[in-house]
């Protein structure tokens, strides 16, 4: 019987009663004759502390319960210790677990962990920071940064804060002048947003924003060319109807590594898996092929 540590982010999107959640988890693992040491992290610092201790322990599986940011942070420790990651979808969007085809109900997700089928998947890295889904510079991290300010200072809900943050950022409509160094070429671009995905994202049809593969060994760069506010709104509309690849303002590049430099910018806001931090350019992106062993849906 494998030793399992389950780390739950108490602040993730789907949780309201943490005591009830812990009981549900305990009952779920007990039903599969699995002994799980469940730890509830009250904040990000405690989550990282629990993950580091679990990585140093003799447990074999570390289960991350939370949103994509929490799962990504725990995955970084799992990779260091060469352990196995399990995922419980307890966040708002749960992109990583959906791309792994893990059921989005808690009991079914525990059932997948009990089955124990694993695969090795790729992770992205930027200046030493791991990401499971994607990273970006430009509009998105600015909006997230403004959203968090709206939430903390004005007490607004996440979605209301996101709306007003988008309005504030688009009013200024910032652009980045960047130099991209790829494997065999250099590019100059002026863009409001550069998105770097861990493997290729779907850009057509109803699966837009999803990934068919997590072990293709490539970063996918999506660059918006210079466009006005109405152009960005049009791109958003196109995305709703799965027509992004038809947009002339949209450019896609597949590569194993990329370096991004900016002019007159000492620090850049960089988003990775929904979290935002300031980094000093150049930003050095690379794909770490099959670096993470994770429990997947075996069906």
Backbone torsions as a table, in degrees:
resi	resn	phi	psi	omega
1	UNK	NA	122.2	-177.0
2	UNK	-69.8	147.2	174.4
3	UNK	-83.8	127.5	-174.1
4	UNK	-123.8	132.5	170.5
5	UNK	-113.7	127.7	179.3
6	UNK	-110.4	123.6	-179.2
7	UNK	-114.8	119.1	-176.1
8	UNK	-110.6	133.6	173.4
9	UNK	-86.4	112.8	-175.7
10	UNK	-64.7	-20.2	-176.9
11	UNK	-96.9	8.0	-176.9
12	UNK	-70.9	164.6	-165.0
13	UNK	-63.4	-30.2	-170.3
14	UNK	-99.9	5.5	-172.3
15	UNK	-104.1	137.8	176.4
16	UNK	-128.9	-35.0	-179.2
17	UNK	-122.0	100.0	-173.9
18	UNK	-68.5	-34.5	178.3
19	UNK	-63.7	-43.5	178.2
20	UNK	-65.4	-36.8	179.2
21	UNK	-63.3	-46.4	-179.3
22	UNK	-61.0	-41.8	178.3
23	UNK	-63.6	-42.1	178.5
24	UNK	-61.2	-42.9	178.7
25	UNK	-64.1	-47.3	-178.6
26	UNK	-60.8	-44.3	178.4
27	UNK	-63.7	-38.1	-179.4
28	UNK	-64.5	-44.3	178.6
29	UNK	-71.0	-38.3	178.1
30	UNK	-61.2	-36.8	-179.2
31	UNK	-61.9	-23.8	178.8
32	UNK	-104.8	15.5	179.8
33	UNK	56.8	37.9	176.9
34	UNK	-112.3	133.5	177.4
35	UNK	-95.5	117.8	-176.5
36	UNK	-121.5	132.0	174.3
37	UNK	-91.6	105.3	-172.7
38	UNK	-95.9	126.6	-179.3
39	UNK	-122.9	132.1	-178.7
40	UNK	-105.5	114.0	-179.9
41	UNK	-89.7	124.8	-178.5
42	UNK	-80.4	-19.8	-179.3
43	UNK	-154.8	175.9	-177.3
44	UNK	-63.7	-37.0	180.0
45	UNK	-64.2	-41.9	179.4
46	UNK	-69.3	-35.7	177.5
47	UNK	-60.3	-45.2	178.7
48	UNK	-64.8	-36.7	178.6
49	UNK	-64.5	-45.5	178.4
50	UNK	-63.0	-40.7	-178.5
51	UNK	-64.7	-42.6	179.9
52	UNK	-64.4	-41.8	179.9
53	UNK	-66.8	-40.4	178.4
54	UNK	-63.8	-39.3	179.7
55	UNK	-64.2	-32.4	-179.1
56	UNK	-85.9	-9.3	-177.5
57	UNK	-84.8	-176.4	179.7
58	UNK	-93.9	12.8	177.5
59	UNK	-68.9	155.0	-178.0
60	UNK	-101.4	-31.3	-176.9
61	UNK	-125.1	130.4	173.7
62	UNK	-112.5	119.4	-178.4
63	UNK	-101.0	127.1	179.4
64	UNK	-101.8	123.5	177.4
65	UNK	-117.2	110.6	-178.4
66	UNK	164.9	-162.1	177.3
67	UNK	-81.4	-177.9	-176.1
68	UNK	-62.2	-35.5	178.8
69	UNK	-63.6	-43.0	179.0
70	UNK	-66.3	-44.0	180.0
71	UNK	-62.0	-41.0	179.9
72	UNK	-63.4	-43.4	-179.7
73	UNK	-63.3	-42.3	179.6
74	UNK	-70.0	-37.6	179.6
75	UNK	-59.8	-35.0	179.8
76	UNK	-60.4	-39.3	178.3
77	UNK	-73.4	-35.5	177.6
78	UNK	-60.9	-42.6	179.9
79	UNK	-63.7	-43.9	-179.7
80	UNK	-58.4	-39.3	-174.9
81	UNK	-92.8	-1.1	-178.5
82	UNK	55.8	44.5	176.8
83	UNK	-103.9	-171.8	-178.8
84	UNK	-110.8	137.0	179.6
85	UNK	-99.7	134.6	168.2
86	UNK	-114.1	154.0	-175.3
87	UNK	-129.9	129.4	171.4
88	UNK	-112.8	122.2	-174.3
89	UNK	-78.3	89.7	-177.5
90	UNK	-115.7	11.8	178.4
91	UNK	-95.3	-165.2	-179.0
92	UNK	-84.4	-45.3	-174.3
93	UNK	-109.5	-38.3	174.5
94	UNK	56.4	49.0	-177.5
95	UNK	-60.7	-44.3	-174.9
96	UNK	-64.3	-46.5	-178.8
97	UNK	-66.0	-34.9	177.9
98	UNK	-65.6	-40.7	179.4
99	UNK	-69.2	-23.7	173.5
100	UNK	-82.0	-3.3	-178.4
101	UNK	64.2	31.0	176.1
102	UNK	-81.1	132.7	178.1
103	UNK	-56.3	148.4	-175.1
104	UNK	-93.7	4.5	172.1
105	UNK	-98.1	145.1	-170.4
106	UNK	-62.4	-47.5	-177.3
107	UNK	-64.6	-38.1	177.9
108	UNK	-67.7	-38.0	178.5
109	UNK	-65.7	-37.8	175.4
110	UNK	-64.1	-37.8	176.8
111	UNK	-60.0	-38.3	177.2
112	UNK	-64.3	-41.6	177.7
113	UNK	-62.4	-39.5	179.5
114	UNK	-63.5	-34.3	178.1
115	UNK	-64.9	-35.6	171.6
116	UNK	75.5	15.5	178.7
117	UNK	-75.7	129.6	-176.5
118	UNK	-118.4	161.5	173.3
119	UNK	-147.1	157.2	176.1
120	UNK	-100.2	123.7	-177.3
121	UNK	-120.7	161.5	-179.7
122	UNK	-79.5	157.1	168.3
123	UNK	-132.2	152.2	173.7
124	UNK	-93.6	160.5	178.8
125	UNK	-143.7	136.8	174.3
126	UNK	-132.8	117.1	-179.6
127	UNK	47.6	43.0	177.4
128	UNK	87.8	-6.5	-179.2
129	UNK	-95.4	123.2	179.5
130	UNK	-77.6	142.8	167.1
131	UNK	-139.5	144.4	-177.3
132	UNK	-93.3	-34.1	-175.8
133	UNK	-105.5	-70.0	-174.2
134	UNK	-160.5	166.0	175.0
135	UNK	-134.5	158.0	178.8
136	UNK	-157.5	158.3	172.6
137	UNK	-130.4	154.7	179.6
138	UNK	105.4	-132.0	-171.2
139	UNK	-60.0	-47.2	-171.5
140	UNK	-62.2	-52.8	179.2
141	UNK	-62.7	-30.2	176.1
142	UNK	-65.6	-41.4	179.3
143	UNK	-65.8	-43.3	178.6
144	UNK	-61.4	-42.7	179.2
145	UNK	-61.2	-45.5	178.1
146	UNK	-66.1	-38.4	179.0
147	UNK	-60.5	-44.3	179.7
148	UNK	-64.6	-36.7	175.5
149	UNK	-62.8	-42.9	178.8
150	UNK	-61.9	-41.0	-179.2
151	UNK	-66.9	-45.6	-174.8
152	UNK	-75.9	-41.5	-175.2
153	UNK	-83.9	-36.3	-174.3
154	UNK	-109.5	-6.1	177.5
155	UNK	69.3	24.6	-179.0
156	UNK	-79.3	154.9	175.8
157	UNK	-66.8	164.9	-175.7
158	UNK	-58.7	-46.0	-174.0
159	UNK	-75.5	-36.0	174.9
160	UNK	-65.7	-43.2	178.7
161	UNK	-62.8	-38.1	179.3
162	UNK	-64.8	-39.4	179.2
163	UNK	-61.8	-50.7	-178.0
164	UNK	-68.9	-32.8	175.7
165	UNK	-63.6	-40.6	178.6
166	UNK	-63.3	-42.2	178.5
167	UNK	-60.9	-45.5	-178.2
168	UNK	-64.8	-42.4	-178.4
169	UNK	-70.3	-43.5	-178.9
170	UNK	-68.0	-25.6	177.7
171	UNK	-63.2	-38.2	177.8
172	UNK	-83.4	-31.3	176.1
173	UNK	52.0	63.7	-176.8
174	UNK	-73.6	145.4	174.8
175	UNK	-117.7	156.3	174.3
176	UNK	-118.4	131.2	170.2
177	UNK	-94.6	114.9	-173.0
178	UNK	-127.0	152.3	172.1
179	UNK	-115.4	121.5	-179.1
180	UNK	-106.8	127.0	174.9
181	UNK	-108.9	112.5	-180.0
182	UNK	-100.7	-167.3	-176.7
183	UNK	-61.9	-40.9	-174.8
184	UNK	-136.6	17.9	178.8
185	UNK	-157.1	162.8	176.2
186	UNK	-121.2	138.2	-178.7
187	UNK	-129.5	145.8	171.7
188	UNK	-111.7	131.4	-179.3
189	UNK	-140.1	147.4	170.2
190	UNK	-116.5	114.8	-168.5
191	UNK	-145.3	145.5	173.1
192	UNK	-82.5	-15.3	-176.8
193	UNK	-157.8	131.0	170.8
194	UNK	-124.7	125.0	-174.6
195	UNK	-114.7	129.3	-179.3
196	UNK	-119.6	114.8	-176.5
197	UNK	-102.1	147.3	170.1
198	UNK	-80.9	98.7	-171.9
199	UNK	76.3	174.7	-169.1
200	UNK	-83.2	136.3	178.5
201	UNK	-95.6	146.8	173.9
202	UNK	-71.1	133.5	-179.9
203	UNK	-125.8	13.0	179.2
204	UNK	-134.1	148.7	171.5
205	UNK	71.5	-159.0	-172.0
206	UNK	-80.5	-10.4	179.8
207	UNK	-96.1	18.0	-178.2
208	UNK	-56.8	134.8	-178.2
209	UNK	87.7	3.9	178.3
210	UNK	-109.5	165.0	178.7
211	UNK	-122.2	131.3	178.8
212	UNK	-78.2	-25.8	-177.2
213	UNK	-139.6	142.8	175.9
214	UNK	-115.4	12.3	-179.7
215	UNK	-135.1	32.3	-179.6
216	UNK	-82.1	-9.4	175.6
217	UNK	72.1	25.4	-179.0
218	UNK	-135.0	145.5	165.0
219	UNK	-87.3	144.5	174.5
220	UNK	-114.5	119.9	177.7
221	UNK	-99.4	130.5	177.2
222	UNK	-123.1	118.3	-172.8
223	UNK	-118.2	126.5	172.0
224	UNK	-87.4	125.9	176.2
225	UNK	-76.5	168.4	-176.3
226	UNK	-57.0	126.7	-179.2
227	UNK	-154.7	157.1	-179.1
228	UNK	-83.9	-178.0	-178.9
229	UNK	-59.1	-42.9	179.9
230	UNK	-66.7	-31.5	176.2
231	UNK	-65.2	-38.6	177.8
232	UNK	-67.1	-38.9	177.5
233	UNK	-63.4	-41.0	178.3
234	UNK	-62.8	-40.0	177.6
235	UNK	-63.0	-38.6	177.9
236	UNK	-63.0	-40.8	178.3
237	UNK	-65.2	-43.4	178.4
238	UNK	-58.7	-39.2	-178.9
239	UNK	-63.2	-35.3	178.7
240	UNK	-62.9	-31.1	-177.8
241	UNK	-103.9	11.6	175.5
242	UNK	65.8	41.0	-175.4
243	UNK	-123.1	24.7	-173.6
244	UNK	-63.4	-37.4	-176.8
245	UNK	-67.9	-12.7	177.7
246	UNK	-87.8	-6.7	-177.4
247	UNK	-82.2	127.6	-179.3
248	UNK	-67.6	-25.4	-177.6
249	UNK	-79.7	2.3	-171.5
250	UNK	-114.3	129.2	-177.4
251	UNK	-127.5	138.0	-179.1
252	UNK	-124.5	135.5	179.5
253	UNK	-136.2	136.1	174.0
254	UNK	-107.8	134.1	-176.8
255	UNK	-157.8	164.6	176.2
256	UNK	-93.9	-23.4	178.2
257	UNK	-153.6	155.9	-177.4
258	UNK	-156.3	139.2	174.8
259	UNK	-117.8	131.0	-177.3
260	UNK	-117.8	122.9	176.4
261	UNK	-115.2	149.5	178.7
262	UNK	-127.1	156.7	178.8
263	UNK	-91.2	137.1	171.9
264	UNK	55.0	32.9	178.3
265	UNK	-129.0	114.4	-179.2
266	UNK	-81.4	-34.1	177.8
267	UNK	-134.3	141.1	178.1
268	UNK	-118.4	137.8	169.5
269	UNK	-75.5	124.9	-177.6
270	UNK	-123.5	128.9	176.5
271	UNK	-98.7	141.8	172.8
272	UNK	-147.6	118.7	-179.8
273	UNK	51.9	42.2	175.2
274	UNK	86.4	-8.7	177.1
275	UNK	-99.9	155.0	-178.3
276	UNK	-129.2	135.8	174.5
277	UNK	-143.2	162.1	177.0
278	UNK	-93.8	131.4	179.8
279	UNK	-128.4	150.6	178.7
280	UNK	-89.4	121.7	177.5
281	UNK	-70.6	157.9	8.5
282	UNK	-75.8	150.8	175.5
283	UNK	-92.2	119.9	-177.2
284	UNK	-106.4	106.2	-178.8
285	UNK	-98.3	143.2	174.7
286	UNK	-152.4	160.9	175.4
287	UNK	-101.9	132.8	175.0
288	UNK	-105.6	98.1	-172.0
289	UNK	-66.9	127.5	174.9
290	UNK	51.2	40.8	-177.1
291	UNK	-83.5	-17.4	-173.9
292	UNK	-120.3	125.6	173.2
293	UNK	-92.9	122.9	-173.3
294	UNK	-136.0	147.9	176.7
295	UNK	-79.0	130.2	-175.7
296	UNK	-121.5	170.6	174.3
297	UNK	-75.8	116.9	-175.2
298	UNK	-81.7	-2.8	-177.7
299	UNK	-76.7	NA	NA
